[in-house]
């Protein structure tokens, strides 16, 4: 009985020359590349030039596993900042620390404000305190008089900027940001506890971590 030769097998891993598309056959169009992100609706104007682009929001975290496999931690929720541990008291706000030098604390505070607003936080929920020079917005608004300046605070329609020395006049807001952009150790030691008292849910401190822990207490 004659033997029928077996046909050669073609393995998927074998790579040969690519075949050019047949004449007259349309070449598939490349997938469209996402365009630039649309500009956000401008908030009430702040004096001075605005940065060219806002910082990019952190990528969403990977799919969470079940609680039995791996418990969720705070560091997984906010990978771009380091948190200072707080007590278990339910009324105490969460404290976040954004490491920054003295001359970069104000920029770090502005970036924190932009990220909060981009993620849905209402402008009127945010209070920004500075331990050194006033924020440019505060300096500009104070040029029209303190009455008009504090009237904007009472309206609670936008982010409010104030000197930490005037924190006693500011009312509580859900989020308080402190920029350690100067000031003496005594002024910082007074500013941080007052800011913590006025923060409803979140206190963000932009500055030297060692300085912050020395004031709030290591492990507080």
C-alpha positions in Angstrom: 0.0 0.0 0.0 1.6 3.3 -1.1 2.4 5.8 1.7 0.9 9.2 1.5 3.5 11.8 2.5 2.4 14.0 5.4 1.9 17.6 4.8 4.4 19.9 6.6 3.0 21.5 9.7 3.2 25.3 10.1 3.8 26.5 13.6 2.4 29.8 14.8 5.8 30.7 16.2 7.5 30.6 12.8 7.9 34.1 11.5 8.2 34.6 7.8 8.3 37.7 5.6 5.3 39.9 5.9 3.0 39.9 2.9 2.4 43.2 1.2 -1.3 44.1 1.0 -2.9 43.2 -2.3 -3.4 45.9 -4.9 -6.6 47.8 -4.6 -7.1 46.6 -1.0 -7.6 49.5 1.4 -5.0 49.7 4.2 -6.8 49.8 7.6 -6.6 53.2 9.1 -4.5 53.5 12.3 -6.4 53.9 15.6 -7.0 57.5 16.5 -4.7 58.8 19.2 -6.4 60.6 22.1 -6.2 64.3 21.8 -5.2 66.7 24.6 -7.4 66.9 27.6 -10.0 69.7 27.3 -9.3 72.7 29.4 -11.1 72.9 32.7 -13.7 75.6 33.4 -11.7 78.5 34.9 -12.3 79.3 38.5 -12.5 82.9 39.8 -9.4 84.5 38.5 -6.3 84.5 40.7 -3.8 87.4 40.1 -0.7 86.7 38.2 0.1 84.2 35.4 -1.3 80.7 35.8 1.0 77.7 35.1 0.9 76.3 31.6 -0.6 73.0 32.6 -1.9 71.4 35.7 -0.1 68.4 37.2 -1.3 65.1 35.9 -3.6 63.2 38.2 -2.2 59.9 39.5 -3.2 56.8 37.6 -6.0 54.8 39.1 -4.9 52.0 41.5 -4.7 48.4 40.3 -7.7 46.2 40.8 -8.1 45.6 44.5 -8.0 42.1 45.9 -10.5 40.8 48.4 -10.0 41.8 52.0 -9.1 38.2 52.9 -6.2 38.3 50.5 -4.7 41.7 51.0 -6.0 44.5 53.3 -6.2 48.0 51.8 -3.8 50.6 53.2 -3.8 54.3 53.0 -0.6 54.4 51.0 -2.4 52.5 48.2 -5.1 55.2 48.0 -2.7 58.1 47.7 0.6 57.0 46.2 1.9 60.5 45.6 2.0 61.7 49.2 3.1 60.4 52.5 0.7 60.4 55.4 1.3 61.2 59.0 -0.4 58.8 61.3 -3.3 60.1 63.3 -5.1 59.0 66.4 -8.2 56.8 66.1 -10.5 59.6 67.3 -13.3 59.8 64.7 -13.5 63.6 65.0 -9.8 64.1 64.1 -9.0 64.9 60.5 -6.7 62.8 58.4 -3.3 64.4 58.1 -1.4 64.2 54.8 2.2 65.4 54.4 3.6 66.6 51.1 7.4 67.0 51.4 8.5 70.3 50.1 11.3 72.8 50.7 10.5 76.3 52.1 10.7 77.9 48.7 8.5 75.2 47.1 5.8 74.9 49.8 3.5 77.4 48.2 3.7 75.7 44.8 3.0 72.4 46.4 0.0 73.9 48.1 -1.3 75.2 44.8 -0.9 71.8 43.2 -2.8 70.2 46.0 -5.6 72.7 45.5 -5.8 71.9 41.8 -5.8 68.2 42.4 -8.6 68.5 45.0 -10.8 70.6 42.6 -10.1 68.3 39.7 -11.3 65.3 41.7 -14.6 67.0 42.6 -14.0 68.9 45.8 -15.9 72.2 45.9 -13.8 75.3 46.0 -15.6 76.6 49.1 -14.4 73.5 51.0 -10.7 74.5 50.9 -8.8 76.9 53.1 -5.1 77.6 52.5 -2.9 79.0 55.2 0.7 80.3 54.7 3.3 80.6 57.5 5.6 82.9 55.5 4.6 85.4 52.8 1.0 85.8 51.9 -0.3 83.9 48.9 -0.4 86.3 45.8 -4.2 85.9 45.8 -4.5 87.1 49.4 -2.1 90.0 48.8 -4.2 91.1 45.8 -7.5 90.9 47.6 -6.2 92.6 50.7 -5.3 95.6 48.5 -9.1 96.3 48.3 -9.4 96.4 52.0 -9.9 93.8 54.8 -13.7 94.1 54.8 -14.0 93.0 51.2 -11.3 90.4 51.7 -13.0 88.7 54.7 -16.4 89.0 53.0 -15.1 86.5 50.4 -14.2 84.2 53.3 -17.7 84.4 54.8 -19.3 83.7 51.4 -17.4 80.4 51.2 -17.8 80.3 47.4 -14.1 79.8 46.5 -10.8 78.7 47.9 -9.7 81.1 50.5 -6.1 82.0 51.2 -4.9 83.6 54.5 -1.9 84.0 56.7 -1.5 81.4 59.4 -1.4 84.2 61.9 -5.0 85.0 61.0 -6.2 81.4 61.3 -8.1 82.3 64.4 -10.4 84.5 62.4 -11.0 81.8 59.7 -13.9 79.4 60.1 -13.7 75.6 59.8 -13.7 74.0 56.4 -13.6 70.4 55.3 -10.0 70.7 53.9 -7.2 72.9 55.3 -3.9 73.2 53.5 -0.9 74.7 55.3 2.2 75.8 53.3 5.3 76.0 55.5 6.8 78.7 53.3 8.6 80.5 56.1 8.1 81.8 59.6 9.7 80.9 62.9 9.5 77.6 64.7 7.2 79.2 67.2 4.8 80.5 64.5 4.7 77.1 62.9 4.1 75.5 66.2 1.0 77.7 66.7 -0.2 77.4 63.1 -0.4 73.6 62.7 -2.5 72.9 65.8 -4.9 75.7 64.8 -5.1 74.4 61.3 -5.9 70.9 62.6 -8.7 72.3 64.7 -10.3 73.9 61.6 -9.9 71.0 59.3 -13.1 69.0 59.1 -11.9 65.8 57.3 -8.4 66.5 55.8 -5.4 68.5 56.8 -2.6 68.8 54.2 0.8 70.1 55.2 3.3 71.1 52.6 6.8 71.4 54.1 9.7 69.7 55.8 8.5 66.4 57.3 11.0 66.6 60.2 9.7 70.0 61.0 6.1 68.9 60.9 6.7 65.9 63.1 8.6 67.9 65.6 5.5 70.2 66.0 2.7 67.7 65.8 4.7 65.0 67.5 6.2 61.8 66.0 3.5 59.2 65.5 0.6 61.6 66.2 
